[in-house]
């Protein structure tokens, strides 16, 4: 719903995208929770379609298109780096953009003129392994490639659909507590605790009954070298909570 209910997050992403383009951003590699596979897989289509991979939402969502180009050259650079780092990496020449990619990108780069390559989330990967995936691609940042982990800081759809909260409903206390714990861990560079967040974070399992919407964050952390000596600290872009249970926290690194 972010695509048609931008709240404060949408404009904040647009402002950040303008900064990125001013700094020379020339392409994007993005990991979304809505493409999971057995091994890391790289989109190679030169003109990916916009996939409306959801049902039961307002008609306006299904009319939206995000016609950004792909980049087979960048896709091969991603695959090569992953293979060099020891990953068995595949390619997919037919993969479209899922909503975990095109919805935030429609605010970041609304002209859809920046080439985008999606990378799948390995279904059995741990936070540390997703971090390693990002780390393997970190040097692309020096070439103007923006590496993005797209997901949700909290994602309990059972409570969302069970309560049907209003769009402006007050945030659930556990949502705020979990999000603040993550922000503190990020600012402290505490890799050990963040990698083991399901043990240490308050209400972690309630915030993420399954963790696929949280794991892409570790891709971005690894790409930026967060938690290493002189690693970057987060610059928060948004701290909005929508529909009481869905934290839209977004941050940049470096």
C-alpha positions in Angstrom: 0.0 0.0 0.0 3.0 2.3 0.3 2.7 2.8 -3.5 -0.6 4.6 -3.2 -0.4 5.7 0.5 3.1 7.3 0.6 2.6 8.8 4.1 5.9 10.4 5.2 8.0 7.5 4.0 7.4 8.0 0.3 8.6 11.6 0.1 11.5 10.8 2.4 12.6 8.1 -0.1 12.2 10.5 -3.0 14.4 13.0 -1.3 17.1 10.4 -0.6 16.9 9.3 -4.2 17.5 12.8 -5.4 20.6 12.9 -3.2 21.8 9.6 -4.6 21.4 10.8 -8.2 23.2 14.1 -7.4 26.1 11.9 -6.0 26.3 9.9 -9.3 24.1 6.9 -8.7 24.0 5.0 -12.0 22.4 1.7 -11.2 20.7 -0.4 -8.4 21.1 -3.9 -7.1 18.2 -4.8 -4.9 17.3 -7.8 -2.7 13.6 -8.3 -1.9 11.9 -10.8 0.4 9.5 -11.7 -2.5 12.1 -13.6 -4.5 13.5 -16.5 -2.6 15.4 -19.3 -4.2 17.7 -22.2 -3.3 20.8 -20.3 -4.3 21.5 -16.6 -5.0 20.0 -15.9 -8.4 20.5 -12.7 -10.5 18.0 -11.1 -12.8 19.4 -10.7 -16.3 16.4 -9.4 -18.3 17.2 -6.1 -20.1 13.6 -4.9 -19.7 11.9 -6.5 -16.7 8.1 -6.4 -16.4 6.3 -5.0 -13.4 4.8 -7.9 -11.5 1.7 -7.3 -9.4 2.4 -10.3 -7.1 -0.5 -9.8 -4.7 -4.2 -10.0 -4.5 -7.2 -8.3 -3.0 -5.9 -4.8 -3.1 -7.3 -1.6 -4.7 -7.5 -1.5 -8.5 -5.2 1.5 -8.5 -2.2 -0.7 -7.5 -2.6 -3.0 -10.5 -2.5 -0.1 -12.9 1.0 1.0 -11.7 4.0 0.2 -13.8 7.7 0.7 -13.2 9.5 0.4 -16.6 13.1 0.7 -15.4 15.6 -1.0 -17.6 17.6 -4.0 -16.4 21.3 -4.4 -17.0 22.7 -7.7 -18.2 26.2 -6.3 -17.9 25.7 -5.4 -14.2 24.0 -8.7 -13.6 27.0 -10.6 -14.9 29.2 -8.4 -12.6 27.1 -9.5 -9.7 27.1 -13.1 -10.6 30.9 -13.1 -11.1 31.5 -11.5 -7.7 29.3 -14.0 -5.9 31.0 -16.9 -7.7 34.4 -15.5 -6.8 33.3 -15.3 -3.1 32.4 -19.0 -3.1 28.6 -18.8 -3.8 26.9 -21.0 -6.4 25.1 -18.2 -8.2 22.5 -18.7 -11.0 20.9 -16.3 -13.4 17.2 -15.8 -14.4 16.5 -14.2 -17.8 12.7 -13.9 -17.3 12.4 -12.6 -13.8 10.1 -9.5 -13.4 10.3 -6.8 -10.7 8.2 -8.0 -7.7 6.6 -5.4 -5.5 9.4 -5.6 -2.9 11.5 -3.9 -5.6 9.3 -1.7 -7.7 7.3 -0.1 -4.9 10.2 1.5 -3.0 12.0 2.2 -6.3 9.0 4.1 -7.6 9.7 6.7 -4.9 13.5 6.5 -5.0 13.8 6.9 -8.7 10.3 7.9 -9.9 11.5 8.5 -13.5 12.4 4.8 -13.8 15.5 5.8 -15.7 18.1 4.0 -13.4 18.9 0.4 -14.4 17.9 -2.1 -11.8 19.0 -5.7 -11.1 17.3 -7.9 -8.6 19.1 -10.5 -6.5 17.2 -13.3 -4.9 17.2 -14.1 -1.1 18.5 -17.6 -0.5 15.7 -19.3 1.3 17.9 -21.0 4.0 20.4 -18.2 4.6 21.2 -16.9 8.0 21.6 -13.2 8.8 25.4 -13.7 8.7 25.2 -15.4 5.3 23.0 -12.6 3.8 25.6 -10.1 5.2 28.3 -12.0 3.4 26.3 -11.8 0.1 26.2 -8.0 0.4 29.9 -7.9 1.4 30.8 -9.7 -1.8 29.2 -6.9 -3.8 30.4 -4.0 -1.7 33.0 -2.7 -4.2 30.2 -2.0 -6.7 29.3 1.0 -4.5 32.5 2.8 -5.7 31.2 2.4 -9.3 28.0 4.3 -8.5 25.8 1.2 -7.8 23.3 1.5 -5.0 22.8 -1.7 -3.1 19.4 -2.0 -1.4 17.9 -4.4 1.0 14.1 -4.1 0.8 11.8 -5.5 3.4 10.0 -4.3 6.5 11.3 -3.5 10.0 8.3 -5.4 11.5 6.0 -7.7 9.5 3.3 -9.5 11.5 0.5 -9.9 8.9 -1.4 -12.2 11.2 -2.0 -9.3 13.6 -2.6 -6.9 10.8 -5.3 -8.9 9.2 -6.7 -10.0 12.5 -7.2 -6.5 13.8 -7.7 -4.6 10.5 -6.3 -1.4 12.1 -6.9 2.0 10.6 -4.1 3.6 8.6 -3.5 6.2 11.3 -3.7 3.9 14.3 -1.1 4.3 17.0 1.9 2.0 16.8 1.7 -1.2 18.8 4.3 -0.9 21.7 6.2 -4.0 20.7 6.7 -2.6 17.2 8.3 0.5 18.6 10.4 -1.5 21.1 11.7 -3.8 18.4 12.5 -1.0 15.9 14.3 1.0 18.6 16.4 -2.1 19.6 17.5 -2.6 16.0 18.4 1.1 15.7 20.5 0.9 18.9 22.3 -2.2 17.7 23.0 -0.5 14.4 24.4 2.6 16.0 26.6 0.4 18.3 27.9 -1.7 15.4 26.9 -4.8 17.4 27.1 -7.5 14.8 26.9 -10.5 17.2 23.6 -9.4 18.8 22.0 -8.2 15.6 22.9 -11.5 13.8 21.3 -13.3 16.7 18.4 -10.9 16.9 15.8 -13.6 17.5 17.4 -14.3 20.8 18.2 -10.8 21.9 15.7 -8.4 20.4 12.4 -7.7 22.3 9.4 -9.5 20.8 11.6 -10.6 17.8 9.4 -13.5 16.9 6.3 -11.4 17.2 7.8 -8.7 15.0 8.8 -11.4 12.4 7.0 -14.7 12.7 9.1 -15.6 9.7 12.2 -13.6 9.0 12.3 -13.2 5.2 11.2 -9.5 5.4 14.0 -8.7 7.9 16.9 -10.6 6.2 17.4 -8.2 3.2 18.6 -5.6 5.7 21.7 -7.7 6.3 22.5 -7.6 2.6 22.7 -3.8 2.8 24.7 -4.0 6.0 27.3 -6.3 4.4 27.6 -4.2 1.3 28.4 -1.1 3.4 30.8 -2.9 5.7 28.7 -2.0 8.7 30.1 -3.3 12.0 33.7 -3.4 10.8 36.4 -1.0 11.9 35.4 2.5 10.7 32.2 1.1 9.2 29.4 3.5 8.5 26.6 4.3 11.0 23.0 4.4 9.8 21.4 7.7 8.6 17.7 7.2 9.2 15.4 8.2 6.3 12.0 7.2 7.8 10.6 6.0 11.2 7.0 5.8 10.2 4.7 3.0 11.4 1.6 2.2 9.3 -1.5 0.3 10.2 -0.3 -0.1 13.8 1.9 -3.2 13.1 4.1 -2.3 10.1 7.3 -0.4 10.8 8.5 1.4 7.7 12.0 2.3 9.1 14.4 3.0 6.3 18.1 4.0 6.7 21.1 4.7 4.5 24.7 3.6 5.1 27.6 5.6 3.8 
